[in-house]
Amino acid sequence: MAKKETSDRMSKIASKALRGQKITKKETRSLGGSVLSQDETKGSRKGKSKK
């Protein structure tokens, strides 16, 4: 599997959020999408099922 890396843009947004600065809704969505796209356990989680 290819190594997935966080882009400079996502790193800057995450840093901004962790420092307590406000981030936009668009930045929040981009950051969330980036995290989910790097999830190596995608599709193999146990637990809650969709209803």
PDB file with one MODEL, atoms N, CA, C and O in Angstrom:
MODEL        1
ATOM      1  N   MET A   1       0.846  -1.176   0.000  1.00  0.00           N
ATOM      2  CA  MET A   1       0.000   0.000   0.000  1.00  0.00           C
ATOM      3  C   MET A   1       0.894   1.241   0.000  1.00  0.00           C
ATOM      4  O   MET A   1       1.910   1.279   0.694  1.00  0.00           O
ATOM      5  N   ALA A   2       0.524   2.222  -0.755  1.00  0.00           N
ATOM      6  CA  ALA A   2       1.292   3.462  -0.848  1.00  0.00           C
ATOM      7  C   ALA A   2       1.160   4.255   0.449  1.00  0.00           C
ATOM      8  O   ALA A   2       0.105   4.269   1.083  1.00  0.00           O
ATOM      9  N   LYS A   3       2.238   4.903   0.823  1.00  0.00           N
ATOM     10  CA  LYS A   3       2.233   5.731   2.027  1.00  0.00           C
ATOM     11  C   LYS A   3       1.416   6.986   1.765  1.00  0.00           C
ATOM     12  O   LYS A   3       1.592   7.652   0.745  1.00  0.00           O
ATOM     13  N   LYS A   4       0.529   7.299   2.683  1.00  0.00           N
ATOM     14  CA  LYS A   4      -0.299   8.490   2.540  1.00  0.00           C
ATOM     15  C   LYS A   4       0.270   9.571   3.439  1.00  0.00           C
ATOM     16  O   LYS A   4       0.593   9.312   4.598  1.00  0.00           O
ATOM     17  N   GLU A   5       0.393  10.762   2.921  1.00  0.00           N
ATOM     18  CA  GLU A   5       0.943  11.875   3.680  1.00  0.00           C
ATOM     19  C   GLU A   5      -0.037  13.041   3.706  1.00  0.00           C
ATOM     20  O   GLU A   5      -0.814  13.250   2.774  1.00  0.00           O
ATOM     21  N   THR A   6       0.022  13.781   4.783  1.00  0.00           N
ATOM     22  CA  THR A   6      -0.806  14.967   4.920  1.00  0.00           C
ATOM     23  C   THR A   6      -0.180  16.117   4.128  1.00  0.00           C
ATOM     24  O   THR A   6       1.023  16.360   4.218  1.00  0.00           O
ATOM     25  N   SER A   7      -0.994  16.806   3.369  1.00  0.00           N
ATOM     26  CA  SER A   7      -0.492  17.925   2.574  1.00  0.00           C
ATOM     27  C   SER A   7      -0.115  19.099   3.475  1.00  0.00           C
ATOM     28  O   SER A   7      -0.549  19.182   4.624  1.00  0.00           O
ATOM     29  N   ASP A   8       0.690  19.993   2.938  1.00  0.00           N
ATOM     30  CA  ASP A   8       1.069  21.197   3.681  1.00  0.00           C
ATOM     31  C   ASP A   8      -0.168  21.997   4.071  1.00  0.00           C
ATOM     32  O   ASP A   8      -0.246  22.542   5.172  1.00  0.00           O
ATOM     33  N   ARG A   9      -1.122  22.061   3.168  1.00  0.00           N
ATOM     34  CA  ARG A   9      -2.350  22.819   3.427  1.00  0.00           C
ATOM     35  C   ARG A   9      -3.107  22.243   4.622  1.00  0.00           C
ATOM     36  O   ARG A   9      -3.564  22.988   5.489  1.00  0.00           O
ATOM     37  N   MET A  10      -3.238  20.913   4.668  1.00  0.00           N
ATOM     38  CA  MET A  10      -3.954  20.279   5.772  1.00  0.00           C
ATOM     39  C   MET A  10      -3.186  20.430   7.079  1.00  0.00           C
ATOM     40  O   MET A  10      -3.790  20.595   8.139  1.00  0.00           O
ATOM     41  N   SER A  11      -1.869  20.377   7.012  1.00  0.00           N
ATOM     42  CA  SER A  11      -1.047  20.566   8.212  1.00  0.00           C
ATOM     43  C   SER A  11      -1.244  21.962   8.782  1.00  0.00           C
ATOM     44  O   SER A  11      -1.333  22.134   9.998  1.00  0.00           O
ATOM     45  N   LYS A  12      -1.311  22.954   7.910  1.00  0.00           N
ATOM     46  CA  LYS A  12      -1.492  24.334   8.353  1.00  0.00           C
ATOM     47  C   LYS A  12      -2.865  24.531   8.997  1.00  0.00           C
ATOM     48  O   LYS A  12      -2.991  25.233  10.000  1.00  0.00           O
ATOM     49  N   ILE A  13      -3.888  23.910   8.416  1.00  0.00           N
ATOM     50  CA  ILE A  13      -5.240  24.025   8.976  1.00  0.00           C
ATOM     51  C   ILE A  13      -5.296  23.344  10.343  1.00  0.00           C
ATOM     52  O   ILE A  13      -5.860  23.894  11.289  1.00  0.00           O
ATOM     53  N   ALA A  14      -4.713  22.147  10.449  1.00  0.00           N
ATOM     54  CA  ALA A  14      -4.716  21.423  11.721  1.00  0.00           C
ATOM     55  C   ALA A  14      -3.972  22.213  12.794  1.00  0.00           C
ATOM     56  O   ALA A  14      -4.428  22.299  13.934  1.00  0.00           O
ATOM     57  N   SER A  15      -2.835  22.785  12.432  1.00  0.00           N
ATOM     58  CA  SER A  15      -2.049  23.582  13.369  1.00  0.00           C
ATOM     59  C   SER A  15      -2.846  24.778  13.861  1.00  0.00           C
ATOM     60  O   SER A  15      -2.838  25.102  15.049  1.00  0.00           O
ATOM     61  N   LYS A  16      -3.526  25.423  12.943  1.00  0.00           N
ATOM     62  CA  LYS A  16      -4.349  26.591  13.263  1.00  0.00           C
ATOM     63  C   LYS A  16      -5.441  26.205  14.268  1.00  0.00           C
ATOM     64  O   LYS A  16      -5.674  26.914  15.248  1.00  0.00           O
ATOM     65  N   ALA A  17      -6.105  25.074  14.013  1.00  0.00           N
ATOM     66  CA  ALA A  17      -7.183  24.619  14.894  1.00  0.00           C
ATOM     67  C   ALA A  17      -6.648  24.236  16.273  1.00  0.00           C
ATOM     68  O   ALA A  17      -7.271  24.549  17.287  1.00  0.00           O
ATOM     69  N   LEU A  18      -5.506  23.566  16.316  1.00  0.00           N
ATOM     70  CA  LEU A  18      -4.941  23.135  17.590  1.00  0.00           C
ATOM     71  C   LEU A  18      -4.427  24.305  18.432  1.00  0.00           C
ATOM     72  O   LEU A  18      -4.336  24.196  19.654  1.00  0.00           O
ATOM     73  N   ARG A  19      -4.094  25.411  17.786  1.00  0.00           N
ATOM     74  CA  ARG A  19      -3.663  26.608  18.511  1.00  0.00           C
ATOM     75  C   ARG A  19      -4.858  27.401  19.033  1.00  0.00           C
ATOM     76  O   ARG A  19      -4.692  28.401  19.732  1.00  0.00           O
ATOM     77  N   GLY A  20      -6.061  26.947  18.690  1.00  0.00           N
ATOM     78  CA  GLY A  20      -7.261  27.616  19.175  1.00  0.00           C
ATOM     79  C   GLY A  20      -7.773  28.716  18.270  1.00  0.00           C
ATOM     80  O   GLY A  20      -8.706  29.436  18.627  1.00  0.00           O
ATOM     81  N   GLN A  21      -7.167  28.850  17.098  1.00  0.00           N
ATOM     82  CA  GLN A  21      -7.644  29.854  16.154  1.00  0.00           C
ATOM     83  C   GLN A  21      -8.876  29.305  15.433  1.00  0.00           C
ATOM     84  O   GLN A  21      -9.026  28.096  15.261  1.00  0.00           O
ATOM     85  N   LYS A  22      -9.737  30.206  15.024  1.00  0.00           N
ATOM     86  CA  LYS A  22     -10.936  29.778  14.308  1.00  0.00           C
ATOM     87  C   LYS A  22     -10.578  29.287  12.910  1.00  0.00           C
ATOM     88  O   LYS A  22      -9.721  29.855  12.233  1.00  0.00           O
ATOM     89  N   ILE A  23     -11.252  28.224  12.498  1.00  0.00           N
ATOM     90  CA  ILE A  23     -11.118  27.755  11.123  1.00  0.00           C
ATOM     91  C   ILE A  23     -12.499  27.781  10.495  1.00  0.00           C
ATOM     92  O   ILE A  23     -13.514  27.644  11.178  1.00  0.00           O
ATOM     93  N   THR A  24     -12.518  27.957   9.188  1.00  0.00           N
ATOM     94  CA  THR A  24     -13.796  28.072   8.486  1.00  0.00           C
ATOM     95  C   THR A  24     -14.470  26.716   8.350  1.00  0.00           C
ATOM     96  O   THR A  24     -13.851  25.673   8.557  1.00  0.00           O
ATOM     97  N   LYS A  25     -15.731  26.749   8.004  1.00  0.00           N
ATOM     98  CA  LYS A  25     -16.476  25.513   7.778  1.00  0.00           C
ATOM     99  C   LYS A  25     -15.828  24.713   6.641  1.00  0.00           C
ATOM    100  O   LYS A  25     -15.744  23.486   6.699  1.00  0.00           O
ATOM    101  N   LYS A  26     -15.377  25.423   5.619  1.00  0.00           N
ATOM    102  CA  LYS A  26     -14.725  24.765   4.482  1.00  0.00           C
ATOM    103  C   LYS A  26     -13.427  24.083   4.928  1.00  0.00           C
ATOM    104  O   LYS A  26     -13.132  22.965   4.505  1.00  0.00           O
ATOM    105  N   GLU A  27     -12.663  24.757   5.775  1.00  0.00           N
ATOM    106  CA  GLU A  27     -11.418  24.167   6.285  1.00  0.00           C
ATOM    107  C   GLU A  27     -11.717  22.938   7.139  1.00  0.00           C
ATOM    108  O   GLU A  27     -11.009  21.935   7.055  1.00  0.00           O
ATOM    109  N   THR A  28     -12.759  23.014   7.959  1.00  0.00           N
ATOM    110  CA  THR A  28     -13.154  21.885   8.802  1.00  0.00           C
ATOM    111  C   THR A  28     -13.502  20.673   7.952  1.00  0.00           C
ATOM    112  O   THR A  28     -13.087  19.553   8.250  1.00  0.00           O
ATOM    113  N   ARG A  29     -14.262  20.905   6.898  1.00  0.00           N
ATOM    114  CA  ARG A  29     -14.661  19.809   6.019  1.00  0.00           C
ATOM    115  C   ARG A  29     -13.459  19.223   5.278  1.00  0.00           C
ATOM    116  O   ARG A  29     -13.352  18.006   5.126  1.00  0.00           O
ATOM    117  N   SER A  30     -12.565  20.084   4.821  1.00  0.00           N
ATOM    118  CA  SER A  30     -11.375  19.617   4.125  1.00  0.00           C
ATOM    119  C   SER A  30     -10.505  18.767   5.040  1.00  0.00           C
ATOM    120  O   SER A  30      -9.997  17.721   4.637  1.00  0.00           O
ATOM    121  N   LEU A  31     -10.339  19.229   6.276  1.00  0.00           N
ATOM    122  CA  LEU A  31      -9.524  18.511   7.243  1.00  0.00           C
ATOM    123  C   LEU A  31     -10.149  17.151   7.571  1.00  0.00           C
ATOM    124  O   LEU A  31      -9.451  16.138   7.626  1.00  0.00           O
ATOM    125  N   GLY A  32     -11.449  17.137   7.784  1.00  0.00           N
ATOM    126  CA  GLY A  32     -12.145  15.882   8.063  1.00  0.00           C
ATOM    127  C   GLY A  32     -12.040  14.907   6.905  1.00  0.00           C
ATOM    128  O   GLY A  32     -11.802  13.716   7.109  1.00  0.00           O
ATOM    129  N   GLY A  33     -12.217  15.409   5.691  1.00  0.00           N
ATOM    130  CA  GLY A  33     -12.104  14.555   4.509  1.00  0.00           C
ATOM    131  C   GLY A  33     -10.711  13.987   4.350  1.00  0.00           C
ATOM    132  O   GLY A  33     -10.548  12.831   3.958  1.00  0.00           O
ATOM    133  N   SER A  34      -9.710  14.786   4.651  1.00  0.00           N
ATOM    134  CA  SER A  34      -8.324  14.333   4.560  1.00  0.00           C
ATOM    135  C   SER A  34      -8.056  13.204   5.551  1.00  0.00           C
ATOM    136  O   SER A  34      -7.438  12.196   5.209  1.00  0.00           O
ATOM    137  N   VAL A  35      -8.526  13.386   6.772  1.00  0.00           N
ATOM    138  CA  VAL A  35      -8.333  12.367   7.799  1.00  0.00           C
ATOM    139  C   VAL A  35      -9.025  11.059   7.400  1.00  0.00           C
ATOM    140  O   VAL A  35      -8.438   9.982   7.503  1.00  0.00           O
ATOM    141  N   LEU A  36     -10.257  11.161   6.950  1.00  0.00           N
ATOM    142  CA  LEU A  36     -11.002   9.964   6.571  1.00  0.00           C
ATOM    143  C   LEU A  36     -10.385   9.260   5.368  1.00  0.00           C
ATOM    144  O   LEU A  36     -10.414   8.031   5.290  1.00  0.00           O
ATOM    145  N   SER A  37      -9.835  10.010   4.444  1.00  0.00           N
ATOM    146  CA  SER A  37      -9.238   9.398   3.257  1.00  0.00           C
ATOM    147  C   SER A  37      -7.951   8.657   3.592  1.00  0.00           C
ATOM    148  O   SER A  37      -7.511   7.805   2.821  1.00  0.00           O
ATOM    149  N   GLN A  38      -7.344   8.969   4.728  1.00  0.00           N
ATOM    150  CA  GLN A  38      -6.117   8.298   5.136  1.00  0.00           C
ATOM    151  C   GLN A  38      -6.385   7.136   6.090  1.00  0.00           C
ATOM    152  O   GLN A  38      -5.443   6.506   6.572  1.00  0.00           O
ATOM    153  N   ASP A  39      -7.629   6.851   6.364  1.00  0.00           N
ATOM    154  CA  ASP A  39      -8.003   5.780   7.286  1.00  0.00           C
ATOM    155  C   ASP A  39      -7.677   4.432   6.671  1.00  0.00           C
ATOM    156  O   ASP A  39      -8.304   4.034   5.690  1.00  0.00           O
ATOM    157  N   GLU A  40      -6.706   3.724   7.231  1.00  0.00           N
ATOM    158  CA  GLU A  40      -6.292   2.432   6.692  1.00  0.00           C
ATOM    159  C   GLU A  40      -7.229   1.298   7.080  1.00  0.00           C
ATOM    160  O   GLU A  40      -7.146   0.209   6.510  1.00  0.00           O
ATOM    161  N   THR A  41      -8.119   1.533   8.038  1.00  0.00           N
ATOM    162  CA  THR A  41      -9.044   0.488   8.466  1.00  0.00           C
ATOM    163  C   THR A  41     -10.384   0.598   7.762  1.00  0.00           C
ATOM    164  O   THR A  41     -11.339  -0.091   8.122  1.00  0.00           O
ATOM    165  N   LYS A  42     -10.457   1.459   6.767  1.00  0.00           N
ATOM    166  CA  LYS A  42     -11.706   1.717   6.045  1.00  0.00           C
ATOM    167  C   LYS A  42     -12.388   0.416   5.623  1.00  0.00           C
ATOM    168  O   LYS A  42     -11.789  -0.421   4.946  1.00  0.00           O
ATOM    169  N   GLY A  43     -13.632   0.261   6.027  1.00  0.00           N
ATOM    170  CA  GLY A  43     -14.406  -0.906   5.630  1.00  0.00           C
ATOM    171  C   GLY A  43     -14.246  -2.114   6.541  1.00  0.00           C
ATOM    172  O   GLY A  43     -14.963  -3.101   6.379  1.00  0.00           O
ATOM    173  N   SER A  44     -13.331  -2.059   7.484  1.00  0.00           N
ATOM    174  CA  SER A  44     -13.098  -3.230   8.339  1.00  0.00           C
ATOM    175  C   SER A  44     -13.427  -2.966   9.798  1.00  0.00           C
ATOM    176  O   SER A  44     -12.972  -3.695  10.679  1.00  0.00           O
ATOM    177  N   ARG A  45     -14.213  -1.930  10.061  1.00  0.00           N
ATOM    178  CA  ARG A  45     -14.540  -1.595  11.439  1.00  0.00           C
ATOM    179  C   ARG A  45     -15.695  -2.428  11.935  1.00  0.00           C
ATOM    180  O   ARG A  45     -16.629  -2.746  11.198  1.00  0.00           O
ATOM    181  N   LYS A  46     -15.607  -2.773  13.201  1.00  0.00           N
ATOM    182  CA  LYS A  46     -16.694  -3.490  13.864  1.00  0.00           C
ATOM    183  C   LYS A  46     -17.407  -2.506  14.771  1.00  0.00           C
ATOM    184  O   LYS A  46     -16.825  -1.494  15.163  1.00  0.00           O
ATOM    185  N   GLY A  47     -18.629  -2.779  15.103  1.00  0.00           N
ATOM    186  CA  GLY A  47     -19.336  -1.893  16.020  1.00  0.00           C
ATOM    187  C   GLY A  47     -20.669  -1.469  15.481  1.00  0.00           C
ATOM    188  O   GLY A  47     -21.468  -2.289  15.029  1.00  0.00           O
ATOM    189  N   LYS A  48     -20.903  -0.173  15.533  1.00  0.00           N
ATOM    190  CA  LYS A  48     -22.196   0.372  15.138  1.00  0.00           C
ATOM    191  C   LYS A  48     -22.544  -0.015  13.702  1.00  0.00           C
ATOM    192  O   LYS A  48     -21.711   0.069  12.799  1.00  0.00           O
ATOM    193  N   SER A  49     -23.755  -0.429  13.521  1.00  0.00           N
ATOM    194  CA  SER A  49     -24.216  -0.741  12.165  1.00  0.00           C
ATOM    195  C   SER A  49     -25.174   0.341  11.703  1.00  0.00           C
ATOM    196  O   SER A  49     -25.812   1.012  12.514  1.00  0.00           O
ATOM    197  N   LYS A  50     -25.264   0.500  10.417  1.00  0.00           N
ATOM    198  CA  LYS A  50     -26.173   1.498   9.854  1.00  0.00           C
ATOM    199  C   LYS A  50     -27.601   0.996   9.970  1.00  0.00           C
ATOM    200  O   LYS A  50     -27.869  -0.187   9.760  1.00  0.00           O
ATOM    201  N   LYS A  51     -28.504   1.884  10.300  1.00  0.00           N
ATOM    202  CA  LYS A  51     -29.926   1.504  10.419  1.00  0.00           C
ATOM    203  C   LYS A  51     -30.692   2.008   9.237  1.00  0.00           C
ATOM    204  O   LYS A  51     -31.901   1.794   9.147  1.00  0.00           O
TER     205      LYS A  51
ENDMDL
END
